[in-house]
Amino acid sequence: MHALFIGQTYIDVTFLTDHMPTGDEKHVASAYAVSFGGNAVTAAFCCAKLGIVPDLLATVADDWLGRMFQDMALKYGIPLHARKVRTSSLSFIMPKDGKRAIVRCRDDDHLHPFPMLNMSGCRALHVDGHQPDAALHYARLCREAGILTSLDGGGLRENTDELLGFIDVAIVAERLCEQMNYDPEAMLDYLKRRGCKVGGVTLGERGLIWYDETGVVREIPALAVPAARVLDTNGAGDVFHGAYVYSYLSDQSKSWQEHFAFAQAASAHKVQHLGNEAGLPTLADIVAVQQEFERPARGNVRALRS
């Protein structure tokens, strides 16, 4: 096992339309994509596409969508450790003007306890806070074993505060800041208090604000993808997480500045494609994005607040 990702599985139906029908009305979308979804799940597929295949502990139902998802994991060679639910979860996503409207149908009523896995050889754990019992168990286990632990803090979960006590790298969304009534810099202070060695807040088109192992707060501006080429921002954050985990696994001698710059290029590739699978980058895709939207290698240092 190279790495373990833990999360909630979705099947994403993403569609483009210039009109949303209401009442007794019909309308034909201009394009659509059907793909795997879910924060840590999409991150796991990204890591696999880049060349390091992780294990995935995810929810799976015994229905046709569940079997579709298992086929997707098989295609990428991802060892899937299924935690059974009754019904597969669905997301209906409508991207427009750099934003996305989402309707989710979710079953997170787990029918069985999470599986106990042999973590031999594991070098990184990535969780998104779903399956909170499994996330906490494996984060504690990996922290004790000296295995890197990473959190995608997309939103507030039932045990987020406790979980953060076992997380090395916590990259959270502005949504979590809003839910906890923190501005981004106050969130960084909170992550430091919880013991996260590296922490950050993703700011969409405004980039990333983060601190390194020394506590220095830095900013990495987003790559300037022209608005006309931004097709679907959904999943860009998940690709970001999967890419920095891949970068860490492939070369631990690199700095987190380098890992995050690599991940931002991966995200810049994703937003130009419809659906999660179409937006997964190869190494060549990331190089092409970096060359097209080249920027200085070092992020700006922001003065620490008193």
C-alpha positions as CSV (number, residue, x, y, z in Angstrom):
1,M,0.0,0.0,0.0
2,H,1.5,3.3,-1.1
3,A,-1.2,5.5,0.5
4,L,-4.8,5.3,1.8
5,F,-7.6,7.6,0.9
6,I,-10.9,7.6,2.9
7,G,-14.1,9.3,1.7
8,Q,-17.7,9.2,0.5
9,T,-18.4,7.9,-3.0
10,Y,-20.6,9.8,-5.4
11,I,-21.5,9.4,-9.0
12,D,-21.3,12.9,-10.5
13,V,-23.6,13.9,-13.4
14,T,-22.2,17.2,-14.7
15,F,-24.1,19.1,-17.4
16,L,-23.9,22.4,-19.3
17,T,-27.0,24.3,-20.0
18,D,-28.0,27.9,-20.6
19,H,-31.4,27.4,-19.1
20,M,-32.8,25.5,-16.1
21,P,-36.3,24.3,-16.7
22,T,-39.0,24.7,-14.1
23,G,-42.6,23.4,-13.8
24,D,-43.8,21.3,-16.7
25,E,-40.9,22.2,-19.0
26,K,-38.1,20.4,-20.8
27,H,-34.7,21.6,-22.1
28,V,-31.7,19.9,-23.7
29,A,-28.3,20.4,-22.2
30,S,-25.4,21.2,-24.5
31,A,-22.9,18.7,-23.0
32,Y,-22.7,16.3,-20.0
33,A,-20.3,14.0,-18.3
34,V,-20.8,11.1,-15.9
35,S,-17.9,10.3,-13.5
36,F,-16.8,9.3,-10.1
37,G,-17.2,12.0,-7.4
38,G,-16.5,12.7,-3.8
39,N,-13.6,14.7,-2.3
40,A,-11.1,12.0,-1.3
41,V,-12.4,9.7,-3.9
42,T,-11.6,12.1,-6.8
43,A,-8.2,12.9,-5.1
44,A,-7.4,9.1,-5.1
45,F,-8.2,8.8,-8.8
46,C,-6.0,11.9,-9.5
47,C,-3.1,10.4,-7.6
48,A,-3.5,7.1,-9.5
49,K,-3.7,8.9,-12.9
50,L,-0.4,10.7,-12.1
51,G,1.3,7.4,-11.5
52,I,1.1,6.3,-7.8
53,V,-2.0,4.2,-7.2
54,P,-3.4,4.5,-3.6
55,D,-5.8,2.2,-1.8
56,L,-9.3,3.7,-1.3
57,L,-11.7,3.1,1.6
58,A,-15.0,4.3,0.2
59,T,-18.8,3.8,0.4
60,V,-20.2,1.3,-2.1
61,A,-23.8,0.2,-2.6
62,D,-25.0,-3.1,-4.1
63,D,-26.8,-1.4,-7.0
64,W,-26.0,-0.6,-10.6
65,L,-24.3,2.7,-9.8
66,G,-22.2,0.9,-7.2
67,R,-21.1,-1.6,-9.8
68,M,-20.3,1.3,-12.2
69,F,-18.1,2.8,-9.5
70,Q,-16.3,-0.5,-8.9
71,D,-15.6,-0.7,-12.7
72,M,-14.2,2.8,-12.5
73,A,-11.8,1.9,-9.7
74,L,-10.8,-1.3,-11.6
75,K,-10.0,0.8,-14.7
76,Y,-7.4,2.7,-12.7
77,G,-6.1,-0.3,-10.7
78,I,-7.2,1.2,-7.4
79,P,-7.6,-1.4,-4.6
80,L,-11.1,-0.6,-3.3
81,H,-12.0,-1.4,0.3
82,A,-15.8,-1.0,0.2
83,R,-17.9,0.1,3.2
84,K,-21.4,-0.9,2.4
85,V,-24.4,1.5,2.2
86,R,-27.9,0.7,0.8
87,T,-28.0,3.2,-2.0
88,S,-25.3,4.9,-4.1
89,S,-24.9,8.7,-3.7
90,L,-25.4,11.0,-6.7
91,S,-24.4,14.6,-7.4
92,F,-26.1,16.7,-10.1
93,I,-23.7,19.5,-11.0
94,M,-24.3,22.6,-13.2
95,P,-21.2,24.6,-13.9
96,K,-21.6,28.2,-15.0
97,D,-19.5,31.3,-15.1
98,G,-16.7,29.8,-12.9
99,K,-19.1,28.6,-10.2
100,R,-21.2,25.4,-9.9
101,A,-24.7,24.6,-8.5
102,I,-24.9,21.1,-7.0
103,V,-27.8,18.9,-5.9
104,R,-26.6,15.9,-3.8
105,C,-28.5,12.7,-3.0
106,R,-26.4,11.0,-0.3
107,D,-26.6,7.8,1.7
108,D,-24.0,7.9,4.5
109,D,-25.7,5.4,6.7
110,H,-23.0,2.8,6.9
111,L,-24.3,-0.8,7.3
112,H,-21.1,-2.2,8.7
113,P,-18.0,-1.0,10.7
114,F,-15.1,0.2,8.6
115,P,-12.6,-2.5,7.6
116,M,-9.3,-3.0,9.5
117,L,-6.5,-2.7,6.9
118,N,-2.9,-3.8,6.9
119,M,-1.0,-0.5,6.6
120,S,2.3,-2.0,5.9
121,G,4.3,0.2,3.4
122,C,1.8,3.1,3.6
123,R,3.4,6.5,3.4
124,A,0.5,8.8,3.4
125,L,-3.2,9.0,4.5
126,H,-5.7,11.4,3.0
127,V,-9.1,12.0,4.4
128,D,-12.0,14.4,3.7
129,G,-13.8,14.0,7.0
130,H,-16.5,11.7,5.7
131,Q,-16.6,8.3,7.4
132,P,-15.6,10.2,10.5
133,D,-15.0,7.1,12.6
134,A,-12.7,5.6,10.0
135,A,-10.9,8.9,9.4
136,L,-10.2,9.4,13.0
137,H,-9.0,5.8,13.6
138,Y,-6.6,5.8,10.7
139,A,-5.4,9.3,11.3
140,R,-4.5,8.3,14.9
141,L,-2.9,5.1,13.7
142,C,-0.8,6.8,11.0
143,R,0.3,9.7,13.3
144,E,1.6,7.1,15.8
145,A,3.4,5.3,12.9
146,G,5.0,8.4,11.5
147,I,2.9,8.3,8.3
148,L,2.0,11.6,6.8
149,T,-1.7,12.5,7.4
150,S,-3.6,14.9,5.2
151,L,-7.0,16.5,5.4
152,D,-9.3,18.1,2.8
153,G,-11.3,20.3,5.0
154,G,-14.1,21.1,2.6
155,G,-16.7,21.5,5.4
156,L,-17.3,21.1,9.1
157,R,-17.9,17.4,10.1
158,E,-18.9,16.0,13.4
159,N,-15.4,15.4,14.6
160,T,-13.3,17.9,12.6
161,D,-11.7,19.5,15.7
162,E,-10.7,16.1,17.2
163,L,-9.5,14.8,13.8
164,L,-7.3,17.8,13.3
165,G,-5.3,16.8,16.3
166,F,-3.9,13.9,14.2
167,I,-3.4,15.8,10.9
168,D,0.0,16.9,9.5
169,V,-1.2,18.8,6.4
170,A,-4.6,20.4,6.6
171,I,-5.8,22.3,3.5
172,V,-9.3,23.7,4.0
173,A,-11.8,25.5,2.0
174,E,-13.3,29.0,2.5
175,R,-16.6,27.2,3.3
176,L,-15.0,25.8,6.5
177,C,-13.8,29.3,7.5
178,E,-17.4,30.6,7.0
179,Q,-18.9,27.7,9.0
180,M,-16.5,28.4,11.9
181,N,-16.7,32.2,11.7
182,Y,-13.0,32.6,10.9
183,D,-11.3,34.7,8.2
184,P,-8.5,32.8,6.4
185,E,-5.7,34.0,8.6
186,A,-7.7,33.2,11.8
187,M,-8.2,29.7,10.3
188,L,-4.4,29.3,9.9
189,D,-4.0,30.3,13.5
190,Y,-6.6,27.6,14.5
191,L,-4.8,25.0,12.4
192,K,-1.6,25.8,14.2
193,R,-3.2,25.5,17.6
194,R,-4.5,22.0,16.6
195,G,-0.9,21.0,15.8
196,C,-1.1,20.8,12.0
197,K,2.5,21.2,10.7
198,V,1.4,22.6,7.4
199,G,-1.9,24.4,6.9
200,G,-3.7,26.4,4.3
201,V,-6.9,27.8,2.9
202,T,-7.8,27.5,-0.8
203,L,-9.3,30.7,-2.1
204,G,-10.4,29.6,-5.6
205,E,-9.3,32.1,-8.3
206,R,-7.4,34.0,-5.6
207,G,-5.0,31.1,-4.9
208,L,-3.8,29.7,-1.7
209,I,-2.8,31.2,1.7
210,W,-0.8,28.7,3.8
211,Y,2.0,28.3,6.4
212,D,5.0,26.0,6.3
213,E,6.7,23.9,9.0
214,T,8.3,27.1,10.4
215,G,5.0,28.9,10.7
216,V,5.7,31.4,8.0
217,V,2.5,32.4,6.2
218,R,2.8,32.5,2.4
219,E,0.6,33.1,-0.6
220,I,0.6,31.3,-3.9
221,P,-1.5,33.1,-6.5
222,A,-3.7,31.0,-8.7
223,L,-2.6,30.4,-12.3
224,A,-4.3,32.8,-14.6
225,V,-6.5,30.5,-16.7
226,P,-8.5,32.8,-19.0
227,A,-12.2,32.9,-18.0
228,A,-13.2,31.7,-21.5
229,R,-11.4,28.5,-20.9
230,V,-12.8,27.8,-17.4
231,L,-15.4,25.1,-18.1
232,D,-16.0,23.3,-14.8
233,T,-14.5,24.2,-11.5
234,N,-16.1,21.3,-9.7
235,G,-13.5,18.8,-8.5
236,A,-10.6,21.3,-8.9
237,G,-10.0,21.2,-5.2
238,D,-10.1,17.4,-5.0
239,V,-7.5,17.3,-7.9
240,F,-5.4,19.7,-5.9
241,H,-5.3,17.4,-2.9
242,G,-4.6,14.3,-5.0
243,A,-1.8,16.1,-6.8
244,Y,0.0,17.3,-3.7
245,V,-0.2,13.8,-2.1
246,Y,1.2,12.4,-5.3
247,S,4.0,15.0,-5.3
248,Y,4.9,14.2,-1.7
249,L,4.9,10.5,-2.4
250,S,7.1,10.8,-5.5
251,D,9.7,13.1,-3.9
252,Q,9.7,13.9,-0.2
253,S,12.8,16.0,-0.6
254,K,10.8,18.8,-2.3
255,S,9.3,21.6,-0.2
256,W,5.6,22.0,0.4
257,Q,5.9,25.2,-1.8
258,E,6.8,22.9,-4.7
259,H,4.1,20.3,-3.8
260,F,1.4,23.0,-3.8
261,A,2.7,24.7,-6.9
262,F,2.5,21.3,-8.7
263,A,-1.0,20.8,-7.3
264,Q,-2.2,24.2,-8.5
265,A,-1.1,23.4,-12.0
266,A,-3.1,20.2,-11.8
267,S,-6.2,22.2,-10.7
268,A,-5.7,24.6,-13.5
269,H,-5.8,21.7,-15.9
270,K,-9.0,20.3,-14.3
271,V,-11.1,23.5,-14.6
272,Q,-10.7,23.4,-18.4
273,H,-12.5,20.1,-18.7
274,L,-16.0,18.9,-18.0
275,G,-16.4,16.3,-15.3
276,N,-13.9,14.8,-12.9
277,E,-12.5,12.0,-15.1
278,A,-11.9,14.2,-18.1
279,G,-10.1,16.7,-15.9
280,L,-7.6,14.3,-14.3
281,P,-4.1,15.5,-15.4
282,T,-1.2,13.5,-16.6
283,L,2.4,14.6,-15.7
284,A,2.7,15.9,-19.3
285,D,-0.6,18.0,-18.8
286,I,0.9,19.6,-15.7
287,V,4.1,20.5,-17.4
288,A,2.1,22.0,-20.2
289,V,0.0,24.1,-17.8
290,Q,3.1,25.3,-16.0
291,Q,4.8,26.3,-19.2
292,E,1.7,28.1,-20.5
293,F,0.9,30.0,-17.2
294,E,4.5,30.3,-15.9
295,R,5.0,32.2,-12.7
296,P,7.8,32.7,-10.2
297,A,8.6,29.5,-8.3
298,R,8.5,31.2,-4.8
299,G,5.2,32.3,-3.2
300,N,4.9,35.7,-1.6
301,V,5.7,35.7,2.2
302,R,2.9,37.3,4.2
303,A,3.8,39.0,7.5
304,L,2.6,37.0,10.5
305,R,-0.2,38.6,12.5
306,S,0.7,39.6,16.1
